[in-house]
Amino acid sequence: MFTRSELEIKTLKQLKDLASRYGIKATGNPAYKTSWITSLMAFPVLAIQQVKEGRGLKSPTFVSFQALGTALDEMETPTLEQTALIKITFNYPVLPFGSEDGDC
C-alpha cells in the first residue's frame, strides 16, 4: 500500500494524520517516525493474514456471493446525483454516538 520511501519523506505529523485516517496506532513509541512507518507498512499484510486465519472478516459462501451479485444487478447504476451523494457520505465525518452535534 505504501512504500518505505513514500513514508520516510513525510513529517511526523503527516504520518500521524495518515495513520489516524485509517485507524492505525503506532508500533512502539508514537514520538518516533519509525513507529508510524512500521505500522503503516504492516497493516495490509496483517489484515490479509487475519482473513486467512479466519479472524474478523470471512469470505462469503458461493451461495451468498451469488445472492450479492443478484442484489447488485437489481440495484442497477446510480445517477450522477446518487453517485455524488454516495461519495460525500464516505467523506462525511462521523460523530460519536450520542453526540449532541449529530442530532437532527
DSSP file with accessible surface (Angstrom, degrees, kcal/mol):
  #  RESIDUE AA STRUCTURE BP1 BP2  ACC     N-H-->O    O-->H-N    N-H-->O    O-->H-N    TCO  KAPPA ALPHA  PHI   PSI    X-CA   Y-CA   Z-CA
    1    1 A M              0   0  146      0, 0.0     2,-0.4     0, 0.0    40,-0.1   0.000 360.0 360.0 360.0 -50.6    0.0    0.0    0.0
    2    2 A F        -     0   0   41     38,-0.2     2,-0.3    39,-0.1     3,-0.0  -0.960 360.0-136.7-123.2 145.8    2.8    2.4    1.0
    3    3 A T     >  -     0   0   73     -2,-0.4     4,-1.8     1,-0.1     5,-0.2  -0.677  24.4-118.9 -94.7 157.2    6.5    2.2    0.2
    4    4 A R  H  > S+     0   0  104     -2,-0.3     4,-2.8     1,-0.2     5,-0.2   0.910 115.5  55.4 -60.0 -38.8    9.0    2.9    2.9
    5    5 A S  H  > S+     0   0   86      1,-0.2     4,-1.2     2,-0.2    -1,-0.2   0.908 105.8  50.8 -60.9 -43.8   10.4    5.8    0.7
    6    6 A E  H  4 S+     0   0   93      1,-0.2    -1,-0.2     2,-0.2     4,-0.2   0.883 116.1  41.8 -60.8 -39.0    6.9    7.4    0.4
    7    7 A L  H >< S+     0   0    0     -4,-1.8     3,-1.3     1,-0.2    -2,-0.2   0.851 106.1  60.9 -79.9 -35.4    6.5    7.3    4.2
    8    8 A E  H 3< S+     0   0   91     -4,-2.8    -1,-0.2     1,-0.3    -2,-0.2   0.793  99.7  56.2 -65.8 -26.5   10.0    8.3    5.2
    9    9 A I  T 3< S+     0   0  144     -4,-1.2    -1,-0.3    -5,-0.2    -2,-0.2   0.621  91.7  93.7 -81.8  -7.6    9.7   11.7    3.4
   10   10 A K  S <  S-     0   0   68     -3,-1.3     2,-0.1    -4,-0.2    -3,-0.0  -0.469  79.5-115.8 -82.7 153.3    6.6   12.6    5.4
   11   11 A T     >  -     0   0   74     -2,-0.1     4,-2.4     1,-0.1     5,-0.2  -0.358  31.0-104.1 -77.5 166.8    6.8   14.5    8.7
   12   12 A L  H  > S+     0   0   52      1,-0.2     4,-2.6     2,-0.2     5,-0.2   0.926 123.9  50.6 -58.3 -42.7    5.8   13.0   12.0
   13   13 A K  H  > S+     0   0  134      1,-0.2     4,-2.7     2,-0.2    -1,-0.2   0.915 108.9  50.8 -63.3 -43.0    2.5   15.0   11.9
   14   14 A Q  H  > S+     0   0   92      2,-0.2     4,-2.4     1,-0.2    -1,-0.2   0.906 111.0  49.0 -62.2 -40.1    1.8   13.8    8.3
   15   15 A L  H  X S+     0   0    0     -4,-2.4     4,-2.7     2,-0.2     5,-0.2   0.924 111.5  48.8 -64.9 -43.2    2.4   10.2    9.4
   16   16 A K  H  X S+     0   0   84     -4,-2.6     4,-2.6     2,-0.2    -2,-0.2   0.913 112.2  49.0 -62.8 -42.2    0.1   10.5   12.4
   17   17 A D  H  X S+     0   0   82     -4,-2.7     4,-2.0     2,-0.2    -2,-0.2   0.912 111.9  48.6 -63.4 -42.5   -2.6   12.1   10.3
   18   18 A L  H  X S+     0   0   15     -4,-2.4     4,-1.2     2,-0.2    -2,-0.2   0.935 113.2  46.8 -63.9 -45.4   -2.3    9.3    7.7
   19   19 A A  H  X>S+     0   0    0     -4,-2.7     5,-2.9     1,-0.2     4,-0.7   0.906 110.1  54.0 -63.8 -39.6   -2.5    6.6   10.4
   20   20 A S  H ><5S+     0   0   92     -4,-2.6     3,-0.8     1,-0.2    -1,-0.2   0.888 101.3  59.3 -62.2 -39.2   -5.4    8.4   12.0
   21   21 A R  H 3<5S+     0   0  181     -4,-2.0    -1,-0.2     1,-0.3    -2,-0.2   0.859 115.2  35.6 -57.0 -36.0   -7.3    8.3    8.7
   22   22 A Y  H 3<5S-     0   0   98     -4,-1.2    -1,-0.3    -3,-0.5    -2,-0.2   0.408 113.9-113.1 -99.5  -0.9   -7.1    4.5    8.7
   23   23 A G  T <<5 +     0   0   61     -3,-0.8     2,-0.4    -4,-0.7    -3,-0.2   0.819  63.5 153.6  73.8  30.5   -7.4    4.0   12.4
   24   24 A I      < -     0   0   33     -5,-2.9     2,-0.3    -6,-0.1    -1,-0.2  -0.758  31.9-149.6 -97.5 138.8   -3.8    2.7   12.8
   25   25 A K        -     0   0  173     -2,-0.4     2,-0.0    14,-0.1    -9,-0.0  -0.739  28.0 -96.9-103.9 155.2   -1.9    3.0   16.0
   26   26 A A        -     0   0   25     -2,-0.3     2,-0.7     2,-0.1    10,-0.2  -0.349  27.0-128.7 -68.8 146.5    1.9    3.4   16.3
   27   27 A T  S    S-     0   0   78      8,-1.9     2,-0.3     2,-0.1    11,-0.2  -0.885  79.6 -20.3 -93.6 112.2    4.1    0.3   16.9
   28   28 A G  S    S+     0   0   64     -2,-0.7    -2,-0.1     8,-0.0     0, 0.0  -0.628 127.7  10.7  90.8-145.8    6.2    1.3   19.9
   29   29 A N    >   -     0   0   80     -2,-0.3     3,-1.8     1,-0.1     6,-0.4  -0.567  60.3-152.0 -77.5 117.1    6.8    4.9   20.9
   30   30 A P  T 3  S+     0   0   66      0, 0.0    -1,-0.1     0, 0.0     6,-0.1   0.551  88.8  74.9 -69.1  -3.1    4.5    7.3   19.0
   31   31 A A  T 3  S+     0   0   60      4,-0.0     2,-0.4    -5,-0.0   -19,-0.1   0.573  87.4  74.2 -82.6  -7.6    7.1   10.1   19.3
   32   32 A Y  S X> S-     0   0  142     -3,-1.8     4,-1.0     1,-0.1     3,-0.7  -0.888  74.7-140.6-112.3 137.7    9.2    8.4   16.6
   33   33 A K  H >> S+     0   0   76     -2,-0.4     4,-2.8     1,-0.2     3,-0.5   0.873 101.6  64.3 -57.0 -38.7    8.5    8.3   12.8
   34   34 A T  H 3> S+     0   0   90      1,-0.3     4,-2.7     2,-0.2    -1,-0.2   0.860  96.6  56.6 -57.3 -37.0    9.7    4.7   12.7
   35   35 A S  H <> S+     0   0   13     -3,-0.7    -8,-1.9    -6,-0.4     4,-1.5   0.884 112.5  41.0 -62.9 -39.0    6.8    3.6   14.9
   36   36 A W  H <X S+     0   0   29     -4,-1.0     4,-2.7    -3,-0.5     5,-0.2   0.888 113.6  52.6 -75.7 -41.1    4.3    5.1   12.5
   37   37 A I  H  X S+     0   0    5     -4,-2.8     4,-2.2     1,-0.2     5,-0.2   0.933 108.9  50.8 -60.7 -45.4    6.1    3.9    9.4
   38   38 A T  H  X S+     0   0   53     -4,-2.7     4,-2.0    -5,-0.2    -1,-0.2   0.936 112.8  45.6 -58.2 -47.3    6.2    0.3   10.7
   39   39 A S  H  X S+     0   0    7     -4,-1.5     4,-2.0    -5,-0.2    -1,-0.2   0.909 112.7  49.8 -64.4 -43.2    2.5    0.3   11.4
   40   40 A L  H  < S+     0   0    0     -4,-2.7   -38,-0.2     1,-0.2    -1,-0.2   0.836 115.0  44.0 -67.9 -30.6    1.5    1.9    8.1
   41   41 A M  H  < S+     0   0   64     -4,-2.2     4,-0.4    -5,-0.2    -1,-0.2   0.818 117.2  45.5 -80.8 -29.8    3.6   -0.6    6.2
   42   42 A A  H  X S+     0   0   34     -4,-2.0     4,-2.5    -5,-0.2     3,-0.3   0.787  90.3  79.0 -86.7 -27.9    2.5   -3.7    8.2
   43   43 A F  H  X S+     0   0   47     -4,-2.0     4,-2.7     1,-0.2     5,-0.2   0.861  91.4  50.9 -60.8 -37.0   -1.3   -3.2    8.4
   44   44 A P  H  > S+     0   0   30      0, 0.0     4,-2.1     0, 0.0    -1,-0.2   0.942 113.5  46.2 -64.2 -39.7   -2.2   -4.5    4.9
   45   45 A V  H  > S+     0   0   97     -4,-0.4     4,-2.4    -3,-0.3    -2,-0.2   0.925 114.0  48.3 -66.0 -43.5   -0.2   -7.7    5.4
   46   46 A L  H  X S+     0   0   86     -4,-2.5     4,-2.5     1,-0.2    -1,-0.2   0.907 109.6  52.7 -63.7 -41.0   -1.6   -8.2    8.9
   47   47 A A  H  X S+     0   0   44     -4,-2.7     4,-1.8    -5,-0.2    -1,-0.2   0.924 111.4  45.5 -62.4 -43.5   -5.2   -7.7    7.7
   48   48 A I  H  X S+     0   0  100     -4,-2.1     4,-2.3    -5,-0.2    -1,-0.2   0.918 111.6  52.5 -67.0 -40.6   -4.8  -10.3    4.9
   49   49 A Q  H  X S+     0   0   92     -4,-2.4     4,-1.8     1,-0.2    -2,-0.2   0.908 107.4  52.7 -60.9 -41.1   -3.1  -12.7    7.3
   50   50 A Q  H  <>S+     0   0   78     -4,-2.5     5,-2.8     2,-0.2     4,-0.4   0.892 108.1  50.6 -63.8 -38.9   -6.1  -12.3    9.7
   51   51 A V  H ><5S+     0   0   63     -4,-1.8     3,-1.5     1,-0.2    -1,-0.2   0.939 109.7  50.4 -63.1 -45.3   -8.5  -13.1    6.9
   52   52 A K  H 3<5S+     0   0  175     -4,-2.3    -1,-0.2     1,-0.3    -2,-0.2   0.838 109.4  51.7 -61.5 -32.7   -6.5  -16.3    6.1
   53   53 A E  T 3<5S-     0   0  101     -4,-1.8    -1,-0.3    -5,-0.2    -2,-0.2   0.504 118.3-113.2 -81.9  -5.6   -6.6  -17.3    9.7
   54   54 A G  T < 5S+     0   0   34     -3,-1.5     2,-0.4    -4,-0.4    -3,-0.2   0.696  70.7 138.0  81.2  20.0  -10.4  -16.9    9.8
   55   55 A R      < -     0   0  135     -5,-2.8     2,-0.3    -6,-0.2    -1,-0.3  -0.796  67.0 -18.1 -99.1 140.7  -10.3  -13.9   12.2
   56   56 A G  S    S+     0   0   67     -2,-0.4    -5,-0.0    -3,-0.1     0, 0.0  -0.508 124.2  33.2  71.8-127.4  -12.6  -10.9   11.6
   57   57 A L  S    S-     0   0  143     -2,-0.3     2,-0.3     1,-0.0    -3,-0.2  -0.308  71.7-164.4 -64.1 143.5  -14.0  -10.8    8.1
   58   58 A K        -     0   0  143     -4,-0.1    -6,-0.1    -6,-0.0    -7,-0.1  -0.925  27.3 -99.9-127.0 153.6  -14.6  -14.1    6.4
   59   59 A S        -     0   0  103     -2,-0.3     2,-0.0    -8,-0.2     6,-0.0  -0.491  43.5-116.6 -69.2 138.3  -15.2  -14.9    2.7
   60   60 A P        -     0   0   81      0, 0.0    -1,-0.1     0, 0.0     2,-0.0  -0.353  31.5-101.3 -71.7 158.2  -18.9  -15.4    1.9
   61   61 A T     >  -     0   0   88      1,-0.1     4,-2.6    -2,-0.0     5,-0.2  -0.286  35.5-105.5 -69.5 165.3  -20.1  -18.8    0.7
   62   62 A F  H  > S+     0   0  141      1,-0.2     4,-2.5     2,-0.2     5,-0.2   0.908 122.6  52.5 -60.7 -40.0  -20.7  -19.2   -3.0
   63   63 A V  H  > S+     0   0  106      1,-0.2     4,-2.3     2,-0.2    -1,-0.2   0.926 110.8  46.7 -62.7 -43.9  -24.5  -19.0   -2.5
   64   64 A S  H  > S+     0   0   63      2,-0.2     4,-2.4     1,-0.2    -1,-0.2   0.901 110.8  52.7 -64.4 -40.0  -24.1  -15.7   -0.6
   65   65 A F  H  X S+     0   0  127     -4,-2.6     4,-2.2     1,-0.2    -2,-0.2   0.913 109.5  48.8 -62.4 -41.9  -21.8  -14.4   -3.3
   66   66 A Q  H  X S+     0   0  101     -4,-2.5     4,-2.4     2,-0.2    -2,-0.2   0.912 110.6  50.9 -63.3 -43.0  -24.4  -15.2   -5.9
   67   67 A A  H  X S+     0   0   60     -4,-2.3     4,-2.5     2,-0.2    -2,-0.2   0.900 109.3  51.0 -62.9 -39.6  -27.2  -13.5   -3.9
   68   68 A L  H  X S+     0   0   98     -4,-2.4     4,-2.6     2,-0.2    -1,-0.2   0.922 109.4  50.6 -63.2 -43.6  -25.0  -10.4   -3.5
   69   69 A G  H  X S+     0   0   29     -4,-2.2     4,-2.3     1,-0.2    -2,-0.2   0.913 110.2  49.9 -60.1 -41.6  -24.4  -10.3   -7.3
   70   70 A T  H  X S+     0   0   73     -4,-2.4     4,-2.2     2,-0.2    -2,-0.2   0.927 110.2  50.2 -63.1 -43.9  -28.2  -10.6   -7.9
   71   71 A A  H  X S+     0   0   42     -4,-2.5     4,-1.5     1,-0.2    -2,-0.2   0.920 110.7  49.2 -62.1 -42.2  -28.9   -7.8   -5.5
   72   72 A L  H  X S+     0   0  101     -4,-2.6     4,-1.0     1,-0.2    -1,-0.2   0.901 109.7  52.0 -65.2 -38.9  -26.3   -5.6   -7.2
   73   73 A D  H >< S+     0   0  131     -4,-2.3     3,-0.6     1,-0.2    -1,-0.2   0.903 108.9  50.9 -61.7 -40.5  -27.8   -6.3  -10.6
   74   74 A E  H 3< S+     0   0  147     -4,-2.2    -1,-0.2     1,-0.2    -2,-0.2   0.812 104.4  57.7 -67.6 -29.1  -31.2   -5.4   -9.3
   75   75 A M  H 3< S-     0   0  139     -4,-1.5    -1,-0.2    -5,-0.2    -2,-0.2   0.758  90.9-168.9 -73.2 -25.4  -29.9   -2.0   -8.0
   76   76 A E    <<  -     0   0  159     -4,-1.0    -1,-0.1    -3,-0.6    -2,-0.1  -0.160  38.8 -34.6  63.8-157.4  -28.6   -1.0  -11.4
   77   77 A T        -     0   0  127     -4,-0.1     2,-0.0     1,-0.0    -4,-0.0  -0.798  61.9-120.7-102.9 134.4  -26.4    2.0  -11.9
   78   78 A P        -     0   0   58      0, 0.0    -1,-0.0     0, 0.0     2,-0.0  -0.328  26.1-116.2 -70.4 153.3  -26.6    5.2   -9.8
   79   79 A T     >  -     0   0   68      1,-0.1     4,-2.7    -2,-0.0     5,-0.2  -0.261  36.0 -97.5 -74.3 172.9  -27.3    8.5  -11.4
   80   80 A L  H  > S+     0   0  146      1,-0.2     4,-2.3     2,-0.2     5,-0.1   0.909 127.0  49.1 -59.9 -41.2  -24.7   11.3  -11.2
   81   81 A E  H  > S+     0   0  140      2,-0.2     4,-2.2     1,-0.2    -1,-0.2   0.897 111.3  48.6 -66.9 -40.1  -26.5   12.8   -8.2
   82   82 A Q  H  > S+     0   0  102      2,-0.2     4,-2.4     1,-0.2    -2,-0.2   0.908 110.5  51.8 -66.6 -38.4  -26.8    9.5   -6.4
   83   83 A T  H  X S+     0   0   44     -4,-2.7     4,-2.6     1,-0.2    -2,-0.2   0.917 109.1  50.3 -62.3 -42.4  -23.1    8.9   -7.1
   84   84 A A  H  X S+     0   0   56     -4,-2.3     4,-2.6     2,-0.2     5,-0.2   0.910 109.7  50.8 -62.3 -41.4  -22.3   12.3   -5.6
   85   85 A L  H  X S+     0   0  112     -4,-2.2     4,-2.1     2,-0.2    -2,-0.2   0.919 110.6  49.0 -64.2 -41.2  -24.3   11.5   -2.5
   86   86 A I  H  X S+     0   0   84     -4,-2.4     4,-1.8     1,-0.2    -2,-0.2   0.939 111.6  49.6 -62.8 -44.8  -22.5    8.2   -2.1
   87   87 A K  H  X S+     0   0  135     -4,-2.6     4,-1.0     1,-0.2    -2,-0.2   0.918 111.9  46.6 -62.1 -43.8  -19.1    9.9   -2.4
   88   88 A I  H  X S+     0   0  103     -4,-2.6     4,-0.8     1,-0.2     3,-0.3   0.867 107.3  58.7 -70.1 -30.2  -19.9   12.6    0.1
   89   89 A T  H >< S+     0   0   88     -4,-2.1     3,-0.7     1,-0.2    -1,-0.2   0.909 104.2  50.8 -63.3 -39.8  -21.3   10.0    2.5
   90   90 A F  H 3< S+     0   0  167     -4,-1.8    -1,-0.2     1,-0.2    -2,-0.2   0.770 116.3  41.6 -68.9 -24.1  -17.9    8.2    2.5
   91   91 A N  H 3< S+     0   0  135     -4,-1.0    -1,-0.2    -3,-0.3    -2,-0.2   0.428  87.3 111.9-102.1  -1.1  -16.1   11.5    3.3
   92   92 A Y  S << S-     0   0  160     -4,-0.8     2,-0.1    -3,-0.7    -3,-0.0  -0.576  75.6-113.4 -76.6 130.9  -18.6   12.9    5.9
   93   93 A P        -     0   0   92      0, 0.0     2,-0.5     0, 0.0    -1,-0.1  -0.414  26.6-134.7 -66.9 134.5  -17.2   13.0    9.4
   94   94 A V        -     0   0  137     -2,-0.1     3,-0.1    -3,-0.0     8,-0.0  -0.801  15.4-145.6 -92.0 127.3  -18.8   10.5   11.7
   95   95 A L        -     0   0   74     -2,-0.5     3,-0.1     1,-0.1     4,-0.1  -0.647  30.3 -93.2 -90.1 149.7  -19.7   12.0   15.1
   96   96 A P    >   -     0   0  101      0, 0.0     3,-2.0     0, 0.0     6,-0.2  -0.237  53.5 -88.3 -58.9 147.4  -19.5    9.8   18.2
   97   97 A F  T 3  S+     0   0  216      1,-0.3     3,-0.1    -3,-0.1    -3,-0.0  -0.314 115.4  20.7 -58.2 134.4  -22.8    8.1   19.2
   98   98 A G  T 3  S+     0   0   66      1,-0.3    -1,-0.3    -3,-0.1     2,-0.2   0.475  86.0 149.6  84.8   2.5  -24.9   10.3   21.5
   99   99 A S    X   -     0   0   28     -3,-2.0     3,-0.9     1,-0.2    -1,-0.3  -0.477  46.9-142.6 -70.8 133.4  -23.1   13.5   20.4
  100  100 A E  G >  S+     0   0  163      1,-0.2     3,-1.2    -2,-0.2    -1,-0.2   0.808  99.4  64.4 -66.7 -26.8  -25.4   16.5   20.5
  101  101 A D  G 3  S+     0   0  136      1,-0.2    -1,-0.2     3,-0.0    -2,-0.0   0.780  97.9  56.4 -66.4 -24.3  -23.8   17.8   17.4
  102  102 A G  G <  S+     0   0   41     -3,-0.9    -1,-0.2    -6,-0.2    -2,-0.2   0.500  80.5 113.2 -87.8  -3.9  -25.1   14.8   15.5
  103  103 A D    <         0   0  116     -3,-1.2    -3,-0.0    -4,-0.3     0, 0.0  -0.449 360.0 360.0 -71.1 138.3  -28.8   15.5   16.4
  104  104 A C              0   0  180     -2,-0.1    -1,-0.1     0, 0.0    -2,-0.1  -0.688 360.0 360.0 -95.0 360.0  -31.0   16.4   13.6
